């Protein structure tokens, strides 16, 4: 169960940080894909 204060902070941060969050996720995915490609090449 999420604490109400945490939930409020999260929902309050969504409109402001949505683009930043997407950019962050895209960077994480790109990094993971690059790592997978390296592992496959090394295997």
N, C-alpha and C positions, 0 to 999 in steps of 0.2 A: 504493500500500500504506500502510495506517494503522499508525503506530508503536504497539507494544503499550501503552506508557504512556498514550498519548492515548486508545486504545480503552478501557482500564481506567477512566480518568477519566470518559469518556463514559458507560459502562455504570453506573458508580457514581453518576453524577448523575441517571440516569433516574428512579429511584423518588422522589427528593426533588423534582426540578424538573419533573415531568411536567405537573402542573396549570398551573404558571407558563408552561411551554413552550406548552401549548395556548392559554392566554390570550394570549400573545405572538403566536402564529400567527394567532389570530382577529383581533387588532388589526391585523396586517399585511394580512390579506385585506380587512378592512373599509376600511382606508386605500387599498388598491389599487383596490377597487371604487368608492370615492368619487372617486378620481382619474380612473378610466376614465369615469365618468358626467360629470365636468367636461369632459374632453377631447371626449366625444361631443357635449355641449351646445355647446361652443365651435366644433366643426367645422361 
